[in-house]
Amino acid sequence: MSDISNRPAERARPVWMQAAILVGAFTVLLWVIEFIDVASGSRLERNGIQARSVEGLWGILFAPVLHDDWQHLIANTVPIVVLGFLVLLSGLTRGLAATGIIWVVGGFGTWLTAGSYTNTIGASILIFGFIAYLLVRGFFTRKLGQLAIGVVVFVLYGSALWGVLPSEPNVSWQGHLFGAVGGVVAARLLSADARAGRARAKSLDRPTS
């Protein structure tokens, strides 16, 4: 009988692999939910954010995983995969915290400001939040790698930020806008340790009299 206590400990998966698995699983979930929605006669998508309705508050929880049709989901899939991976790449805990902040701030802001009798759904809340988070995070942390990622994201998705302005009547610019606001809030809150570290370093560098 072999002694399992002598086996070398399994090496943990690298962060990039964990991030890829998590984003992949979330993307599969989006597609499964859309299959169920289509099979149910689009009943699921009625559970989005219904502005200033008490029942519509539940939509804050559900809206980012619901889509109007396959075209809507397909349009959101690649940005979710790319941007979600980049958000999680600096650490799963921090990335998930950023996602949670974007989810809540984006959803609640949409609930407060969207047009009456509207039903807002779609992962665009997260997408715009991820874009904003990745764009400004490096300015708060002053980390070169994160600044470089911000530049890449700006080149790839910067033009999408025009979506925070009113445009097409059936597109929720409120979801885009408050998703982006959530991204900035998340970047600010989650960079507190980096900013505190810089403050301590500055205080240590000050000459004493």
C-alpha positions in Angstrom: 0.0 0.0 0.0 1.4 3.4 -1.0 1.7 6.2 1.6 -0.2 9.1 0.2 1.4 11.4 2.8 4.7 11.1 0.9 3.2 12.2 -2.4 4.3 15.7 -3.4 1.6 18.3 -2.9 -0.3 19.2 -6.0 0.7 22.5 -7.4 -2.1 25.0 -7.5 -3.3 26.2 -10.9 -1.7 29.5 -12.0 -4.0 32.5 -11.7 -4.4 32.9 -15.4 -5.8 29.4 -15.6 -8.2 29.9 -12.7 -9.3 33.1 -14.3 -9.9 31.4 -17.7 -11.9 28.6 -16.1 -14.0 30.9 -14.1 -14.8 33.2 -17.0 -15.4 30.2 -19.2 -17.9 28.8 -16.7 -19.7 32.1 -16.4 -20.0 32.3 -20.2 -21.4 28.8 -20.5 -23.9 29.8 -17.8 -25.1 32.7 -19.9 -25.6 30.4 -22.9 -27.4 27.8 -20.8 -29.7 30.5 -19.4 -30.5 31.7 -22.9 -31.4 28.2 -24.0 -33.8 27.9 -21.0 -35.2 31.3 -21.8 -35.9 30.4 -25.4 -37.4 27.1 -24.4 -39.7 28.8 -21.9 -41.0 31.3 -24.5 -38.8 34.2 -23.2 -40.2 34.1 -19.7 -36.9 34.4 -18.0 -36.0 37.7 -19.6 -39.0 39.3 -18.0 -37.1 39.3 -14.7 -34.8 42.2 -15.6 -34.4 45.6 -13.9 -37.9 47.3 -13.8 -37.2 50.9 -12.9 -38.4 52.1 -9.6 -40.5 49.0 -9.0 -40.1 47.1 -5.7 -40.4 43.8 -7.6 -38.0 45.2 -10.1 -35.2 45.3 -7.5 -34.8 41.5 -8.0 -33.7 42.4 -11.5 -30.5 43.8 -10.2 -29.5 40.3 -9.3 -30.7 38.7 -12.5 -30.4 41.3 -15.3 -26.7 40.7 -16.2 -27.3 37.0 -17.0 -30.4 37.6 -19.1 -30.5 38.5 -22.8 -33.2 39.5 -25.3 -32.2 37.1 -28.0 -29.2 35.1 -29.4 -27.9 38.1 -31.3 -27.8 40.1 -28.0 -25.9 37.3 -26.2 -23.5 36.7 -29.1 -22.6 40.4 -29.1 -21.8 40.3 -25.4 -19.9 37.0 -25.3 -16.5 38.0 -26.6 -16.2 41.2 -24.5 -17.3 39.3 -21.4 -14.6 36.6 -22.0 -11.8 39.1 -22.8 -12.6 41.7 -20.2 -13.6 39.3 -17.5 -10.4 37.4 -17.9 -8.3 40.6 -17.6 -10.2 41.7 -14.5 -9.6 38.4 -12.8 -6.0 38.1 -13.9 -4.7 40.3 -11.1 -6.3 38.0 -8.5 -9.6 36.1 -8.3 -10.7 37.6 -5.0 -10.1 41.2 -6.1 -11.6 40.5 -9.5 -14.7 38.9 -8.0 -15.1 41.9 -5.6 -14.8 44.3 -8.6 -17.5 42.3 -10.4 -19.8 42.4 -7.4 -19.4 46.2 -7.0 -20.1 46.7 -10.7 -23.1 44.4 -10.6 -24.7 46.2 -7.7 -23.8 49.8 -8.6 -24.7 49.3 -12.2 -28.0 47.6 -11.4 -29.1 50.0 -8.7 -28.2 53.0 -10.8 -30.2 51.6 -13.7 -33.2 50.9 -11.4 -33.1 54.5 -10.3 -32.8 56.2 -13.7 -34.1 54.0 -16.4 -37.4 54.9 -18.2 -40.7 54.0 -16.6 -42.1 50.6 -17.6 -38.8 49.4 -19.0 -37.1 46.0 -18.4 -33.3 46.2 -18.6 -31.3 43.0 -19.2 -27.9 42.1 -20.5 -24.3 41.6 -19.5 -23.5 45.1 -20.9 -23.7 46.4 -17.3 -20.7 44.2 -16.5 -18.9 44.9 -19.8 -19.0 48.7 -19.4 -18.0 48.2 -15.8 -15.0 46.0 -16.7 -13.9 48.6 -19.4 -14.0 51.5 -16.9 -12.3 49.4 -14.1 -9.5 48.3 -16.4 -9.0 51.8 -17.8 -8.7 53.6 -14.5 -7.3 51.0 -12.1 -3.7 51.7 -13.1 -4.1 55.4 -12.3 -5.1 54.5 -8.7 -2.5 51.7 -8.2 0.3 53.3 -10.2 1.3 49.8 -11.4 2.9 49.8 -14.8 1.4 46.5 -15.9 -2.1 47.6 -15.0 -1.5 50.9 -16.8 -0.4 48.9 -19.9 -3.6 46.8 -19.7 -5.6 50.0 -19.5 -4.0 51.2 -22.7 -4.8 48.0 -24.5 -8.4 48.0 -23.3 -8.7 51.6 -24.5 -7.5 50.7 -28.0 -9.8 47.7 -28.2 -12.9 49.0 -26.4 -12.5 52.7 -25.8 -14.9 53.6 -28.6 -17.7 51.6 -26.9 -17.8 54.1 -24.1 -19.9 56.3 -26.3 -22.6 53.9 -25.3 -23.0 55.7 -22.0 -24.8 58.4 -23.9 -28.4 58.2 -25.0 -28.5 56.7 -28.5 -30.8 53.9 -29.7 -34.2 53.9 -28.1 -34.1 50.2 -27.2 -30.6 50.3 -25.7 -30.1 51.0 -22.0 -27.6 53.8 -21.9 -28.4 53.9 -18.1 -27.1 50.4 -17.7 -23.9 51.3 -19.7 -23.4 54.5 -17.7 -23.9 53.1 -14.2 -21.9 49.9 -15.1 -19.0 52.2 -15.9 -19.6 54.2 -12.7 -19.5 50.9 -10.8 -16.2 50.1 -12.5 -14.6 53.4 -11.4 -16.0 52.9 -7.9 -14.5 49.4 -7.8 -11.1 50.5 -9.0 -11.0 53.2 -6.3 -12.1 51.0 -3.5 -10.0 48.0 -4.4 -6.8 50.2 -4.8 -6.9 51.3 -1.2 -4.1 49.0 -0.2 -1.8 50.3 -3.0 -2.6 53.9 -2.1 -2.0 53.3 1.6 1.3 51.6 0.7 2.4 54.7 -1.3 1.4 57.0 1.6 3.5 54.9 4.1 6.5 54.9 1.7 6.3 58.7 1.4 6.1 59.2 5.1 9.2 57.0 5.6 11.1 59.0 2.9 10.5 62.3 4.7 13.6 63.6 6.4 13.3 64.0 10.2 14.4 67.2 11.9 
